[in-house]
Amino acid sequence: MEREDRATLLDALGFEVEELKTLGLWELTVGAPEDLAEMYVRRSKKKDTVRALREQVRTMCRHADSEGKRIRHVWFEQRSASKSYVKREEFDNATRAVLDGKSKTLYVYKMSRLSRRGMGQVGPLLDEFDRRRARIYVVVEHIDSSKGSRTVLAILSEQAREQVHDLAQFVKLGMDAAKSEGKWPGGVTPYGLQAIDGKLTHRPNEYPTARRIAEALLKRKTPVEVAKWLNAEGIRTRNGALWRAPAINALIHSPAWAGLMPNRERVTDEFGSPIDRYYRGGEPLMHADGTPVTCGVGVITYEERMQLLGYTAERSTGGANPRGKRAAKALLSKLLRCPHCQGVMTNGGGNYRCIANTQQGPTVCKGAATQRAQADAAIETMWKNHTLSLSPESPTLHEIARRWLSYEDPAMEVRKRAVETALSAASARELKLQKEFFIGGGMDEGTYDMLRTEVATQIAGMKAELADLARSADLTPLKDAEELAALWERETVEGKRALLRATLVCVRMLPAARKGDPTPIAKRLRPDWRDQGDTRPAELALAHVELTRQRRKATEAGSEGA
């Protein structure tokens, strides 16, 4: 029989057969547990040289030989010893072998190789070893747990634990600096891209397809539709799998697909501690001036990403668990109200039907129905007539245009919300800075002036961008009858519904006088226009004008007197 760890010694650690024979690690080792020992070798990172690991094995073998021990098994793995969520199978196997009575000694090269989690992990392990009259021997520090070295082990294990925090801070600092300079942090790149020398570039064999995906999405194709035609053409993912809608959605939400540095949130365990996994998507890392950090070239541009996110938001229900919404096929679906229960009416074939009657029966509502084509034609005429009747200076018309532009250019709306969020955060930082300087007293004046200037510059830049994003809407298409008709005609059902939602709250339908009532549907529809809520009685309007005139006269009189 051969040793179970022979493949590890030959392949993973790169020992030669002759050297293994010299070290006593070639033949199967048997004997009394008191004469046998386990050896644990850990490699923290791939950059740790195998040459150094072989020297650790040699050193531990020499010490075991000096104690008259023979190595029963060499346990080797590449795992972190500081992260509680990382399961170290080989370490568990090594300690289990001792606890099961196969040997009485566990050799480790240094205390840091054993554990970096402190006495909370080492203490219970020592208790189990003491109960079985076994021991842990740390070769470099010459620490024998069976000879009253628990205090030393406790100090060293806690020291190793503290080193982890310092190391983590330095690593995070380095990673943050590299990310702020636009260096790709590593990991799997999105479809169509690859990382070369820390920068994202196009992957030649994937980019043409990735760009086709982007262009289809920009034409408002849904992820399901895109996945279907990819599979129909025999195009597979990078891993050779069929395309699915979630994979397309992941591309849309990935900042890296637009060549931007991702600022992803780490997944946490049940106790809130971060682990080595990140949530997909996330937001791009931003410079101090509010612009995104780039890390190379993307499949799409930043503007196209904002546009796609806007389209996705339109089709999503929102909330903690968003779900997709089917595209509407009828103009008045869920805008038309039932004449009996005032509930919504939806498309049911060629008619609009009361959803309460359809789903809950006549005990809830006796129901109503009307032909879809006639109702759509009637509301189209009503919408055009109402919009053209509004004054060009009407706030309602400007609001209609704003809502319409948010549909036509969702990227602008998404960017506006992002800038508003960043502005709120910057204002909070400014307030915190002032409290720290004026109340806390923990900051000198020079540092305060420098930080205040930086924050003020950020806030000014964001306010300027918001002002640019909130520029006046072009109302020309909504002022001319021909332009208005052309705008309506060239839009899809979703576009026409966007125009309707911008103009009215709902459309109420009056009940029919009798079955088969010949009254045209246009006479039974009562649109609830958004500007109706702003209409005030003439007396109130005149009183407001008179009050304004009196205030102006008083102001002018005061100016003349001065």
NORCOR-V238363 format. One line per field, one symbol per residue. ss: DSSP state (H for helix, E for strand, C for the rest). psi: psi as a letter, one per 20 degrees, with the letter a starting at -180 (. if undefined). burial: b if it has 16 or more other C-alpha atoms within 10 Angstrom, else e. Layout:
# NORCOR-V238363
ss = ???
psi = ???
burial = ???
This chain:
# NORCOR-V238363
ss = CECCCHHHHHHHCCCCHHHHHHHCCCECCCCCHHHEEEEEEECCCCCCCHHHHHHHHHHHHHHHHHCCCEEEEEEEECCCCCCCCCCCHHHHHHHHHHHCCCCCEEEECCHHHHCCCCHHHHHHHHHHHHHCCCEEEECCCCEECCCCCHHHHHHHHHHHHHHHHHHHHHHHHHHHHHHHCCCCCCCCCCCCEEEECCEEEECHHHHHHHHHHHHHHHCCCCHHHHHHHHHHCCCCCCCCCCCCHHHHHHHHHCHHHHCECEECCEEECCCCCEEEEECCCCEECECCCCCECECECCCCCHHHHHHHHHHHHHCECCCCCCCECCCCCCCCCCCEECCCCCCEEEEECCEEEEHHHHHHCCCCCCCCEEEHHHHHHHHHHHHHHHHHHCCCCCHHHHHHHHHHHHHHCHHHHHHHHHHHHHHHHHHHHHHHHHHHHHHHCCCCHHHHHHHHHHHHHHHHHHHHHHHHHCCCCCCHHHCCHHHHHHHHHHCCHHHHHHHHHHHEEEEEECCCCCCCCCCCHHHCEEEEEHHHHHCCCHHHHHHHHHHHHHHHHHHHHHHHHC
psi = qrqhjghghgggikqqghhhhhikjgqppqaqhhiqqqppppogqhipqhghhhhgggghggghhhjkqqogpooprnqqiiphippnghghhghhhghijhrjqopqgrhhhgqkjaihghghghghghhjkrqppoggilpoiilkjhgghgghhhghghhgggghggggggggghghjkppirapqrpiqrppljqprpohihggghhhgghghijkqqhggghghghhjjprrhjjrqqqghhghhggiohhhjkqoqmqpqqqaijjpqrkqqqqdaqqpqrhjjqqpqkbqrhrrgghghghhggghhjqiaahmqqqpqpqiqgjpjhpqpigijrqprpmdjqpqphghghirihgpirqqqpggggghghgggggggghiqqhjphghhhghghghhghmhhggghghghgghggghhhhgghggghghghjkprhggggghhggghggggghhghghhhkqpqojgijhpgggggggghiqrghghhggghhhqgroppqqqhrpkpjpqhhiipnpnqhihiipqqhghghhggggggghgghghhhghh.
burial = eebebbebbeeebebeeeebeebbbbeeeeeebbbbbbbbbbbeeeeeeeeebeebbeebbebbeeeebbbbbbbbbebbbbeeeeeeebbeebbebbbeebbbbbbbbbbbbbbbbbbeebeeebeebeeeebbbbbbeeebbbbeeebeebbebbbbbbeebeeeeeeeeeeeeeebbebbbbeeebbbbbbbeebbbbbbeeebebbbebbeebeeeebbeebbeebeeeeeeeeeeebbbeeebbebbbbbbbbbbbbbbeeeeeeeeeeeeeeebbebbbbebebebbbbbbbbbebebbbbbbbbbbebeeeeeeeeeeeeeebbbbbbbbbbeeebbbbbbeebbbbbbbbeeeeeebebbbbebeebbebbbeebeeebeeeeeeeebbbbbbbbbbbbbebbbbbbbeebbebbeebbeebeebbeebeeeeeeeeeebeeebeebeebbebbeebbeeeeeeeeeeebbeeeebeeebeeeebebbbbbbbbbbebbbbeebeeeeeeeebbebbbbebbbeeeeeeeeeeeeeeeeeeeeeeeeeeeeeee
